[in-house]
């Protein structure tokens, strides 16, 4: 499975951005897909995940009510709509997919939120 993230950039606090992830390869085996982020000097953390077959969408407490994860299975696309952005949302955002017990990562896209 290959994951290609895009759509990061610069936004002002209170603004919005949408990041996208294109999945390719053996996508039929993906059980769950989502977004993680890593801010400078911090560990990578879960942002949101969405199951492919059953289950429920999950969000980090810090983004609940502001971020929305969605997927387009027909086109193997994953999205993260980020609204009401805060400076603390500044991070590299990574697309993630789980296939069996294996984790796959995209290359990351930088989101910078200015105050």
C-alpha positions as CSV (number, residue, x, y, z in Angstrom):
1,X,0.0,0.0,0.0
2,X,1.3,3.4,-1.0
3,X,0.0,6.6,0.6
4,X,0.5,10.1,-0.9
5,X,-0.6,13.0,1.2
6,X,-1.1,16.5,-0.1
7,X,-2.9,19.8,0.7
8,X,-0.9,21.1,3.6
9,X,0.1,24.8,3.8
10,X,-0.2,27.9,5.8
11,X,-3.4,29.1,7.5
12,X,-4.3,31.7,10.0
13,X,-5.7,30.9,13.4
14,X,-9.4,30.3,13.0
15,X,-9.0,29.4,9.3
16,X,-9.5,26.1,7.5
17,X,-7.4,23.7,5.5
18,X,-8.1,20.3,3.9
19,X,-5.5,17.6,3.5
20,X,-5.9,14.7,1.2
21,X,-4.4,11.2,0.9
22,X,-4.4,9.1,-2.2
23,X,-4.0,5.4,-1.5
24,X,-2.7,2.9,-4.1
25,X,-1.5,-0.6,-4.4
26,X,-3.3,-3.4,-2.4
27,X,-5.9,-1.1,-1.0
28,X,-8.5,-4.0,-0.8
29,X,-6.6,-5.1,2.3
30,X,-6.9,-1.9,4.3
31,X,-8.9,-2.3,7.5
32,X,-8.7,1.2,8.8
33,X,-7.2,4.5,7.6
34,X,-6.6,7.8,9.2
35,X,-4.4,10.7,10.1
36,X,-1.6,11.2,12.6
37,X,0.5,14.3,13.2
38,X,3.8,15.2,14.6
39,X,4.6,18.7,15.9
40,X,8.3,19.8,16.3
41,X,9.9,18.2,19.3
42,X,6.9,16.0,20.0
43,X,5.9,12.5,19.4
44,X,3.6,11.5,16.6
45,X,0.0,11.4,17.8
46,X,-3.3,10.2,16.4
47,X,-5.6,12.8,14.9
48,X,-8.5,10.7,13.5
49,X,-9.2,7.3,12.1
50,X,-12.0,5.9,10.1
51,X,-12.8,2.2,9.5
52,X,-13.2,0.8,6.0
53,X,-15.7,-1.9,7.0
54,X,-17.8,-1.3,10.1
55,X,-16.7,0.3,13.4
56,X,-16.7,4.0,14.3
57,X,-14.8,7.1,13.4
58,X,-12.4,8.2,16.2
59,X,-11.0,11.6,16.9
60,X,-8.4,13.0,19.3
61,X,-10.0,15.1,22.0
62,X,-8.0,18.1,20.8
63,X,-9.6,18.1,17.4
64,X,-13.2,17.0,18.2
65,X,-15.7,19.3,16.8
66,X,-13.2,21.1,14.6
67,X,-11.8,18.3,12.3
68,X,-13.7,15.9,10.1
69,X,-12.3,12.8,8.5
70,X,-13.9,11.3,5.4
71,X,-13.1,8.8,2.7
72,X,-14.0,8.1,-0.9
73,X,-13.6,4.4,-1.3
74,X,-14.4,4.4,-5.0
75,X,-11.4,6.7,-5.6
76,X,-9.2,5.4,-2.7
77,X,-9.1,8.9,-1.2
78,X,-9.0,10.0,2.4
79,X,-9.6,13.6,3.6
80,X,-9.2,15.6,6.7
81,X,-11.2,18.9,6.8
82,X,-9.7,21.1,9.5
83,X,-11.7,24.1,10.7
84,X,-11.1,26.6,13.5
85,X,-7.4,25.9,13.2
86,X,-5.2,26.8,16.2
87,X,-1.4,27.4,16.3
88,X,-1.1,24.2,18.2
89,X,-2.4,22.3,15.2
90,X,0.9,23.1,13.5
91,X,2.5,19.8,12.6
92,X,3.4,17.4,9.8
93,X,0.3,15.4,9.0
94,X,0.7,11.8,8.1
95,X,-1.7,9.5,6.3
96,X,-1.9,6.0,7.9
97,X,-3.4,2.7,6.9
98,X,-3.6,-0.6,8.6
99,X,-3.5,-3.8,6.7
100,X,-3.7,-6.8,8.9
101,X,-1.2,-6.2,11.7
102,X,1.0,-3.9,9.4
103,X,1.0,-0.1,9.5
104,X,1.7,2.0,6.4
105,X,2.6,5.6,6.4
106,X,2.6,8.4,3.8
107,X,5.3,11.0,3.5
108,X,3.5,13.7,5.5
109,X,2.3,17.1,4.6
110,X,3.2,20.2,6.6
111,X,0.4,22.3,8.1
112,X,1.4,25.6,9.7
113,X,-1.1,27.8,11.6
114,X,-0.1,31.3,12.4
115,X,-1.5,33.3,15.3
